[in-house]
Amino acid sequence: MTVSIARHPLSWYGDKLERGEPFCSLLYGDGEFMVADGEHIGKTLAFGEVVTEQLHREMVASLLETGADIIRGTDPNLINYMDYGGRDIDTFRPVGKRVNSLLARVAPNLDWVDGVMWDVASREGQLGPLLKALHKRSTVVVGNSKLGPFVDAWLGCLRSIPDENAAKFLDKDTALLTLWGEKFSSPVFALCMGLGAIPLAMRLRKAVPGCTILDLGSIFDVFAGIGEQRGWRAEMYADPLAWRECIRKNLEGV
């Protein structure tokens, strides 16, 4: 049975930011689901991220947490895997089957939204409304140090993280970001940090009442020329004109 996945445009999130409405937007990819399923504890995944028992527990807890402010995004094809017809169908469908088995066991009645739209917006140069809204707020970005010039120029401040196993520093990041958030009214945390993003988001949601948290994956990578693991970015970086045009379009109106 096909599960209904809500598809909100980027402006829907931008409007919430403009109104100052607190919310917590999370992104679950296959890596986050792998951590939650408990079968990978002790293993090292992409970017040297070690799946610890604590990381597993916090990822599961994020699926169990209730609240109207929580927005859970994912790839619709992971939920409706039987509808997927891409060229990698033979490897993708088993992943979707495992994801659905996990959710049926742990949290069967969750509402999901399309989380792929963030990456699409970055690729198509449509991030302007988001950046404009974030520019008006007290925003801290948690991400790769190479994002520093972009963040300084257009957003707020950057809390840089290690290139590998950033989740190892969750306790330190939580403490530092909580102190920062307590200085402002309705602060915004934009998280671009892999598997540690959701656990950090849930911690900040409790530690800094009234804050807004956006798990944004790697959508800002295009501004720093990193994240070529995504095929479309590697292709774009190989064409400097196309890359500059993508950046220009993303910054329109900011």
C-alpha positions as CSV (number, residue, x, y, z in Angstrom):
1,M,0.0,0.0,0.0
2,T,1.3,3.4,-1.0
3,V,1.8,5.7,2.0
4,S,0.8,9.4,1.5
5,I,3.9,11.7,1.8
6,A,3.3,15.4,2.2
7,R,5.2,17.6,-0.2
8,H,5.7,21.1,1.1
9,P,7.5,23.7,-1.0
10,L,10.5,25.4,0.4
11,S,8.4,28.5,0.9
12,W,6.3,26.6,3.4
13,Y,9.4,26.4,5.7
14,G,10.4,29.9,4.9
15,D,7.0,31.2,5.9
16,K,7.3,29.5,9.2
17,L,10.7,31.1,9.8
18,E,9.3,34.5,8.8
19,R,6.5,34.1,11.3
20,G,8.9,33.1,14.1
21,E,7.0,29.8,14.5
22,P,9.3,27.3,16.3
23,F,9.6,23.9,14.7
24,C,12.0,21.0,14.4
25,S,12.6,19.7,10.9
26,L,14.5,16.3,10.6
27,L,15.9,14.4,7.7
28,Y,16.0,10.6,7.8
29,G,18.1,9.0,5.0
30,D,19.2,5.4,4.7
31,G,22.1,6.1,7.1
32,E,19.8,7.4,9.9
33,F,17.5,4.4,9.5
34,M,20.6,2.1,9.6
35,V,21.6,3.6,12.9
36,A,18.0,3.2,14.3
37,D,17.7,-0.5,13.3
38,G,20.4,-1.5,15.8
39,E,22.2,-3.9,13.5
40,H,25.1,-1.6,12.9
41,I,26.2,-0.8,16.4
42,G,30.0,-0.8,16.5
43,K,30.4,-0.4,12.7
44,T,31.8,2.5,10.9
45,L,29.7,4.1,8.2
46,A,30.4,6.9,5.7
47,F,32.7,9.8,6.7
48,G,34.1,7.6,9.5
49,E,30.9,7.8,11.6
50,V,30.9,5.2,14.2
51,V,27.5,3.8,15.3
52,T,27.5,3.7,19.0
53,E,24.9,2.4,21.4
54,Q,24.1,5.9,22.5
55,L,23.7,7.1,18.9
56,H,21.4,4.2,18.2
57,R,19.3,4.9,21.3
58,E,18.9,8.6,20.5
59,M,18.0,7.9,16.9
60,V,15.2,5.5,18.0
61,A,14.0,8.0,20.6
62,S,13.7,10.6,17.8
63,L,11.2,8.3,16.1
64,L,9.2,7.9,19.3
65,E,9.1,11.6,20.2
66,T,5.8,13.3,19.8
67,G,5.0,16.9,19.2
68,A,3.2,19.0,16.6
69,D,6.4,21.0,16.0
70,I,8.3,17.9,14.7
71,I,8.5,17.5,10.9
72,R,10.1,14.3,9.7
73,G,11.4,14.2,6.2
74,T,12.8,11.4,4.1
75,D,13.1,10.1,0.6
76,P,9.5,9.1,-0.4
77,N,11.0,6.1,-2.3
78,L,12.3,4.7,1.0
79,I,8.8,4.5,2.4
80,N,7.0,3.6,-0.9
81,Y,9.9,1.3,-2.1
82,M,7.6,-0.9,-4.2
83,D,6.8,2.1,-6.4
84,Y,10.4,2.8,-7.1
85,G,11.5,2.0,-10.7
86,G,15.0,3.5,-11.0
87,R,18.0,1.7,-12.6
88,D,19.3,0.7,-9.1
89,I,16.0,-1.0,-8.2
90,D,17.6,-4.3,-7.2
91,T,19.7,-2.6,-4.5
92,F,17.2,0.2,-3.6
93,R,14.2,-2.0,-2.9
94,P,15.9,-4.2,-0.2
95,V,16.9,-1.0,1.6
96,G,13.3,0.3,1.5
97,K,12.1,-3.1,2.8
98,R,14.4,-2.9,5.8
99,V,13.3,0.7,6.5
100,N,9.6,-0.3,6.4
101,S,10.3,-3.3,8.7
102,L,12.1,-1.0,11.2
103,L,9.2,1.6,11.2
104,A,6.6,-1.2,11.5
105,R,8.4,-2.4,14.6
106,V,9.3,0.9,16.2
107,A,7.0,3.7,15.0
108,P,4.4,2.6,12.6
109,N,2.1,5.6,12.5
110,L,4.4,8.5,11.7
111,D,3.6,11.3,9.3
112,W,6.3,11.9,6.7
113,V,7.1,14.8,4.3
114,D,9.3,14.8,1.2
115,G,12.9,15.4,2.4
116,V,14.4,15.2,-1.0
117,M,13.1,18.7,-1.9
118,W,15.9,20.3,0.0
119,D,18.6,18.8,-2.2
120,V,16.5,19.6,-5.3
121,A,16.2,23.2,-4.2
122,S,20.0,23.5,-3.8
123,R,20.6,21.9,-7.2
124,E,18.0,24.1,-9.0
125,G,19.1,27.4,-7.3
126,Q,15.9,27.8,-5.3
127,L,17.3,28.4,-1.8
128,G,16.8,32.2,-1.8
129,P,13.6,32.2,0.3
130,L,15.2,30.0,3.0
131,L,18.4,32.1,3.1
132,K,16.5,35.3,3.2
133,A,14.4,34.1,6.2
134,L,17.5,32.7,8.0
135,H,19.4,36.0,7.4
136,K,16.7,37.8,9.4
137,R,17.0,35.4,12.4
138,S,19.6,34.7,15.0
139,T,21.1,31.7,13.2
140,V,24.0,29.4,13.9
141,V,25.0,26.8,11.3
142,V,26.6,23.6,12.4
143,G,28.7,22.2,9.6
144,N,32.0,21.9,7.7
145,S,34.6,24.6,8.4
146,K,34.7,25.3,4.6
147,L,31.2,26.7,4.9
148,G,32.7,29.6,7.0
149,P,32.9,32.3,4.3
150,F,29.4,31.6,3.0
151,V,27.9,31.5,6.5
152,D,29.7,34.7,7.6
153,A,28.5,36.6,4.5
154,W,24.9,35.4,4.3
155,L,23.6,33.8,7.5
156,G,25.1,34.2,11.0
157,C,27.8,32.3,12.7
158,L,29.3,28.8,12.2
159,R,30.0,26.1,14.7
160,S,32.5,24.0,12.7
161,I,32.6,20.2,13.0
162,P,35.3,17.6,12.2
163,D,35.3,16.1,8.7
164,E,34.9,12.6,10.2
165,N,32.7,11.2,13.0
166,A,31.2,14.5,14.0
167,A,28.6,12.7,16.1
168,K,31.4,11.8,18.6
169,F,31.3,15.4,19.8
170,L,27.5,15.6,20.5
171,D,28.0,16.3,24.2
172,K,30.3,19.2,23.5
173,D,28.3,20.6,20.7
174,T,25.1,20.4,22.8
175,A,26.6,22.3,25.6
176,L,28.1,25.1,23.5
177,L,25.1,25.5,21.3
178,T,22.8,25.6,24.3
179,L,24.8,28.5,25.8
180,W,24.7,30.3,22.4
181,G,20.9,29.7,22.1
182,E,20.2,31.0,25.5
183,K,21.5,34.4,24.5
184,F,18.8,35.0,21.9
185,S,15.1,35.0,21.6
186,S,13.8,32.2,19.2
187,P,17.2,31.2,17.8
188,V,17.6,29.0,14.7
189,F,20.0,26.1,14.5
190,A,20.8,24.9,11.0
191,L,22.4,21.5,11.1
192,C,24.6,20.1,8.3
193,M,26.4,17.3,10.1
194,G,25.5,13.8,9.0
195,L,24.3,11.2,11.5
196,G,24.7,13.5,14.5
197,A,22.1,16.0,13.2
198,I,19.0,14.3,14.5
199,P,20.3,13.5,18.0
200,L,21.6,17.0,18.3
201,A,18.3,18.5,17.1
202,M,16.3,16.6,19.7
203,R,18.7,17.6,22.4
204,L,18.5,21.3,21.4
205,R,14.7,21.1,21.1
206,K,14.6,20.3,24.9
207,A,17.5,22.5,26.0
208,V,16.5,25.7,24.2
209,P,12.7,26.3,24.4
210,G,11.3,28.3,21.5
211,C,14.1,27.5,19.1
212,T,13.8,26.4,15.6
213,I,16.0,23.5,14.3
214,L,16.6,22.7,10.6
215,D,18.3,19.5,9.7
216,L,19.5,20.5,6.2
217,G,21.8,17.7,5.2
218,S,24.3,18.9,2.6
219,I,22.3,21.6,0.9
220,F,24.9,24.3,1.5
221,D,27.8,22.3,0.2
222,V,27.4,23.9,-3.3
223,F,28.6,27.3,-1.8
224,A,31.9,25.7,-0.6
225,G,32.6,23.3,-3.5
226,I,32.4,20.3,-1.2
227,G,30.2,17.2,-1.1
228,E,31.0,15.9,-4.5
229,Q,29.8,12.4,-3.4
230,R,26.4,13.6,-4.7
231,G,26.8,12.9,-8.4
232,W,25.1,16.1,-9.5
233,R,27.5,18.3,-7.5
234,A,30.6,16.5,-8.9
235,E,29.2,17.1,-12.4
236,M,28.5,20.8,-11.6
237,Y,31.9,21.4,-10.1
238,A,33.4,20.2,-13.3
239,D,31.6,23.0,-15.1
240,P,32.6,26.3,-13.4
241,L,30.1,28.4,-15.3
242,A,27.2,26.1,-14.3
243,W,28.5,26.1,-10.7
244,R,28.6,29.9,-10.5
245,E,25.2,30.2,-12.0
246,C,23.8,27.8,-9.4
247,I,25.2,29.9,-6.6
248,R,23.9,33.1,-8.2
249,K,20.4,31.7,-8.5
250,N,20.4,30.4,-4.9
251,L,21.4,33.9,-3.6
252,E,18.8,35.8,-5.6
253,G,16.8,38.1,-3.4
254,V,18.7,37.4,-0.2
